[in-house]
Amino acid sequence: MTLLATTTVSMYLAVGAVMFVTGVVCMATKRNALGILMGIELVLNGANINFIAFGSEYLRPDSLGLDGQLIALFVIVLAAGEAAVALAIALNFYNNHATVDVDQADELKG
Amino acid sequence: MTGLIPTLLLAAVLLPLGSFFLILLAGHRLREHAAVVATGAILIASLLSFASFFIWVGGHRDTIFPDNDGQVTVPADPDSVASSVSYDESTSDAGDDHDHGHEGSGHDHDGDDHGDHGSGHDGQADTNHDTAGHQTTRIEAESGEYYTLGVFGRLQLTIGYYIDTLTICMFCMVTLIATLIHFYAQGYMHEEEDDEVVDHEVTLEDGSPFKRPGRYHRFFQYLSLFCFSMLGLVLAGNVAMVFVFWELVGICSYFLIGFYIERKSASTAANKAFIVNRVGDFGMIIGLMVFWTGCGTLSFGDYHNQDGTTAAGLFSQARPADNHHQLVTPEGLVKLSARSEIRAAVQQRRKELLQVGLDLEAPEREALIAAKVSQLRNDDPNDTTRPRYGYWLLIVGGLGIFCGCVGKSAQFPLHVWLPDAMEGPTPVSALVHSATMVAAGVYLVARFFPMFAPEVLLVIAVLGVITLFIAATIAITATDIKRVLAYSTISQLGYMMMALGVGAWAAGVFHLITHAFFKSLLFMCSGSVIHAVHTNEMTEMGGLRRKMPFTAYTMLIGCLAIAGAGIPFVIGLSGYYSKDAILEQAFSFWQVNNSAFAGLFFWLAAGGAALTSFYMFRLWFMTFAGQPRDEQRFEHAHESPRMMYVPLLILAFFAITIGWKLPDFMATGNFHLTGLLETARPAGLHGDSQGLVTALTWPDEHKSHAWAIKFPVTLLAFATAVLGALLAGIFYLARWLDPEEVRESLPSAHRFLIRKWYFDELYDLVFVRPAHLIGRVIYRIDRVVLDTILHMSARVTRTIAVFWDRVADQKVVDGVVNWTAAMTHRLGIALRAVQTGRLRQYVMFIVVAAVALFLVISFFFQSPASAGG
């Protein structure tokens, strides 16, 4: 009880921020395309945690309510679609270049 | 039953229009059946007209057939009763005539003791008694509107009708003659049925004759439109509508006169007819404007306003019933002419009222204006001290309307188009010269007669008598058979106009109708001759009566009719009655006024009668009698097909009998065309009338039937006709005198006549040449001045454009565009460096940019929450 009573939005936001930053760092450092995809998932879910936190009535009396959860659901759906497309790109890229190293994909540079 | 007449006549008007549109749209497919369509339409229209004629005569039996024993039948119309009762003077006059006539006939009986002839004469005299004593009752016209085109304030434009006996008689005459001409034209125009017509009158540049496709259907299409226009004109219930149909008649004549459009002479003649008529129409428009502005309506009869009230038409305004239908200056014209006086009176009254603190109320204002109008009005011929407000406007309006009639009816000085109109096919000439175009002018004068002030009548009479004399003299020397007839038409139209002008309303209209019959007969005969010998020149004809007896003898009947042949006081051809009636009135006019000027009308008309007889018999003798002058043409000649001579026979029958009195076989009373026309005489024309400005008196037409006038005039007319015919016989039949010798002994006179009194030359000198001169001057101005200005301005514009192109376009506009392009290019090059293709670097950019954005926003835009916190 006490744990719940002392839990605040900022804690959730902190977890979300950590996840977001982890994801961004992952995207920025990984050369493997799949690793980057994972980083993206982390970024998205870090954002999701924020929405859930803002939508929870236990944490804030003037919460977004169901809207927050709905947005989170949309994000999940979007992430699924995005993952499918990105994996397809990665697969094709592998077929053409026999690697998933994104540094190799610089043929369109200016 | 008479309520049916407007519908019947409307159908009769619209049928030819339907035929016109049918042929217009399907003419190429109809081909020779176009004639059947057009003829059928006019034939049915003719039947409808005669149906309305019988309905009309039946409906007004009491008025048209007075009892045989001479009792006045009481007219059903209370208004007419009032008018006939109130005319003490005129009825007593008429009564005198009646008695007088009886004495005359009695004397004749005793003295001559000609049983048969006597009874014929008796009948004749009786007719005159009827006309003199009892048939003064006018059958009131039926007027109404088919459709209202528009209402502009108090002005109202409608498609209306105005039907009286005149309308009915005109309908019957026009449709009957037009029907016969349609049949005749089917024979005359048969050459046009071919796919290729060779026009020998037109030679091409290589010398070969001109060839074109036949225009049979188009001819009948125009004929239909022509009939529609003329019938519409006769039916029209207001002057605006008359004007519209008037112009339609003009354009149809233009089409038909210029039917052989490839011939230079034909197209020129068509233009001439059209332009000369425009001159007259200009005057007519002035007349229309006067009446529209002054009287506020153009309707002949009384009409219904939109709000259901009845308003007085033109005739009621000029001849109000409470003034016994005598001519007064219409109130509207007085108001128009004295508007400043009336305004002054109204303002003065208002000032007076304002001083006692009142305002001028509308009813009092109206009453004040009415009082002022009746005070200013001056219709008293003896009062010459006061100005005649509005009367001059009435004269101007009347002269304006008459001006249109001068053009349409080819009166001096606008008569020059008619002889040239002979360029059209002969059936057209017959139609134009008898029933339609030229009749329209005389008809309008007769229709508009109640509005004409005596001074206008004087102008009409003067122009009429000048026309009749000039045209008759020109006809003497013409050698083109159609031209002789054309001048004879002008001369006869002059008779009609003069008759109307000296007050012989019934005689003028009667002559219009009789003339229509014998002139169409004459024209169709001449067409038959031309068809046979292929020339218009009488000098190449002669002896043709052996080859074409039907044409020759029907034409002889026409000549006799136009010369007014008859046995004096017994019986005669139609022209005998109508021309004598005109001369009688001219004589009566002379007797009443007793001045040399008034006598001129009679003597010129009588002289014209002698000339008429001379040139008509000259025509007949030169064409049909004697020896052929051109053997080849004579051999070639043949009688025309039956389609052509049967209409001639019918017309000849009417030319003989139209003036006769019908036997009393229906036990209703004697039927007589003049008697019938008397019922159309505008109300208020009995009794003498006097001009307000001129000192002349117009005698009652009925007085001209008095024996003291009838006897000398009939004898004189007979003598002139015989004299003319004898002279023609001496010159051209017996050849006791050679026309050549006369010609050589009077060369200048002959040249004067053959040149048609130099009218064409005069107009050429006065109007055409100055017009050309002005045209040339303006052409020079155009070339030298205007063109120079134009070229200068073009050059200046060009220079400015070149300069502007260098400065503004190349420097400014192009510069901006090029600079934009260059900058875009450079920006692209610069941004190219960022596109490294390294994904992780992009992510770093995103992160850095997001953080930067976050920092910027949190520093510069404080959220309300944090600001509050």
HADDOCK unambig.tbl for C-alpha pairs under 7 A between the chains (distance, minus, plus):
assign (segid A and resid 27 and name CA) (segid B and resid 840 and name CA) 6.61 0.50 0.50
assign (segid A and resid 27 and name CA) (segid B and resid 843 and name CA) 6.80 0.50 0.50
assign (segid A and resid 28 and name CA) (segid B and resid 840 and name CA) 4.57 0.50 0.50
assign (segid A and resid 28 and name CA) (segid B and resid 843 and name CA) 5.67 0.50 0.50
assign (segid A and resid 28 and name CA) (segid B and resid 844 and name CA) 6.15 0.50 0.50
assign (segid A and resid 29 and name CA) (segid B and resid 840 and name CA) 6.53 0.50 0.50
assign (segid A and resid 102 and name CA) (segid B and resid 839 and name CA) 6.56 0.50 0.50
assign (segid A and resid 103 and name CA) (segid B and resid 838 and name CA) 5.69 0.50 0.50
assign (segid A and resid 103 and name CA) (segid B and resid 839 and name CA) 6.85 0.50 0.50
assign (segid A and resid 105 and name CA) (segid B and resid 837 and name CA) 6.79 0.50 0.50
assign (segid A and resid 106 and name CA) (segid B and resid 837 and name CA) 4.19 0.50 0.50
assign (segid A and resid 106 and name CA) (segid B and resid 838 and name CA) 6.30 0.50 0.50
assign (segid A and resid 108 and name CA) (segid B and resid 837 and name CA) 6.48 0.50 0.50
assign (segid A and resid 109 and name CA) (segid B and resid 835 and name CA) 5.16 0.50 0.50
assign (segid A and resid 109 and name CA) (segid B and resid 836 and name CA) 5.03 0.50 0.50
assign (segid A and resid 109 and name CA) (segid B and resid 837 and name CA) 4.60 0.50 0.50
assign (segid A and resid 110 and name CA) (segid B and resid 832 and name CA) 4.89 0.50 0.50
assign (segid A and resid 110 and name CA) (segid B and resid 833 and name CA) 6.32 0.50 0.50
assign (segid A and resid 110 and name CA) (segid B and resid 835 and name CA) 4.98 0.50 0.50
assign (segid A and resid 110 and name CA) (segid B and resid 836 and name CA) 6.40 0.50 0.50
